[in-house]
């Protein structure tokens, strides 16, 4: 019955969307505590505070014009050699998500990718679908993403000697290789644009002009925008350096400052610097889509992770007995659980916070858990995530689509390829370096 409550809360919250995931997580927690008498675990405060700090900095970057400037730079990269858009677009999408720590920057890139591909007579489905997947994969490689922050907090409790740099040494190359392999394969997916019946019909019916009059992304770059990007990049670099070299961190009584606190302080400080130097309108910070989406993620983790921690904590002996032999013999099977949970939660960070502590309790080696980190990117499976919907809508040719059976959509093949390759490479790299 307790499991039914947890699954029902996740299902209803995911179906309602927005803040509902966290709210119904709290609702489910109330039932577990007051009806089933389960002892509540501690709420995931550290993870929530890290996300709040990062989202504050990223939202300030957006309000100062930094995100628009980054998109302008991305457009130049995408237009450099249009025929190679299927290879270039996902790398650009990956890079910009990696830097920003949020996949929502992809919204601004997708229309550019679609139009450049159409102009070059490249099937837009190819670069659009893998670019969305690349953005998702980059979340599990970014040093300042909510998902990485969540994983770091889980690992720090079990093994403080493994830090941010260890996660990045595995997640960055593994996800990047996964994206590149998927991009190469994606070049051969579907008919060439000029042979696609849906595209030809749209031209014949006059719905789509064969030659497009493509306007460049209009944005006048200000010094403030450039300064904000520089401040943000230096802040991210500082976090990576401090996470890699313990001796550079402040210490008291022989104990180094926790990375969670370092991330929180540096991100808040960078937001303050951006406001002071660029004279950003503070009111605009909370009005951007990054702030809105980020706060929804915080509420989701608050409710879902707290409910999940309470449920698994009360039933840990049962799950250990059920799964210990399987994950001991074949640790990679835990990646399947991560993948399935991410489909339900639509959030890498919430998935990490809900299941990774169970992985630690089951005795799965920390390097293996890091290797399986990209498995939390499974929410492409059901095509209702905002970036997926946006990519479909931006493709005027109709090649990026959802099939008759819903799950046979344009993002399924690149999503599975990138995830499987990333996890596989993660195990290989983890074996070699940890």
JOPE-V872011 format. One record per run of one state. SS is the DSSP state (A for helix, B for strand, O for the rest). FROM is the first residue (numbers start at 1). TO is the last residue. If there is no record, write none. Layout:
# JOPE-V872011
((SS | FROM | TO) (SS | FROM | TO))
This chain:
# JOPE-V872011
((O | 1 | 1) (A | 2 | 16) (O | 17 | 19) (A | 20 | 34) (O | 35 | 44) (A | 45 | 63) (O | 64 | 65) (A | 66 | 79) (O | 80 | 81) (A | 82 | 100) (O | 101 | 102) (A | 103 | 119) (O | 120 | 123) (A | 124 | 139) (O | 140 | 145) (A | 146 | 158) (O | 159 | 163) (A | 164 | 186) (O | 187 | 192) (A | 193 | 195) (O | 196 | 196) (A | 197 | 204) (O | 205 | 222) (A | 223 | 244) (O | 245 | 245) (A | 246 | 248) (O | 249 | 250) (B | 251 | 252) (O | 253 | 254) (B | 255 | 256) (O | 257 | 258) (A | 259 | 278) (O | 279 | 281) (A | 282 | 285) (O | 286 | 288) (A | 289 | 314) (O | 315 | 315) (A | 316 | 329) (O | 330 | 330) (A | 331 | 345) (O | 346 | 347) (A | 348 | 361) (O | 362 | 365) (A | 366 | 371) (O | 372 | 372) (A | 373 | 380) (O | 381 | 385) (A | 386 | 394) (O | 395 | 401) (B | 402 | 402) (O | 403 | 408) (B | 409 | 409) (O | 410 | 411) (A | 412 | 433) (O | 434 | 434))
